[in-house]
Amino acid sequence: MGIECEGDFVKVNNKLYPCTVSVAMDLVGGKWKVVMLYHLKDGPKRYSALRKELPGVTERTLSLQLKQLEEDGLILRQVFGEKPPIKVVYSLTDFGRSFTPVLDAILGWGNQIAAEKGEFVTAKNPGNF
């Protein structure tokens, strides 16, 4: 019996989950969160740099999911300056870095899928996904 079966529910931050997979998916689920974490795994990035690396994401979604990742303790948001233009930098926390092996596994699987079933293309307008 695995750890996920030690009780009827898992309680994390006063939220009940049916299993440990639900806990993990609550933290990183969604179309863009894992991609954001992937782009931060090699070091801190400014908001504008993340925006450029995620051409298919809307401003609203990017802001919302960055805020959720920060609230869940996976990323750190640092603000430099007191009046506009301010500099905002995002980086992984220690907790966020603990997700790196999962990111590497997802990357490897994605590369395998691309090699076996897809192809790499160059988009003339990367905003059109």
Secondary structure, DSSP 4 states (H G I P E B T S, - for coil): --GGGSSS-EEETTEEESSHHHHHHHHH-SSSHHHHHHHHTTS-EEHHHHHHH-TTS-HHHHHHHHHHHHHTTSEEEEEE-SSSSPEEEEEE-HHHHTTHHHHHHHHHHHHHHHHHH------SSTT--
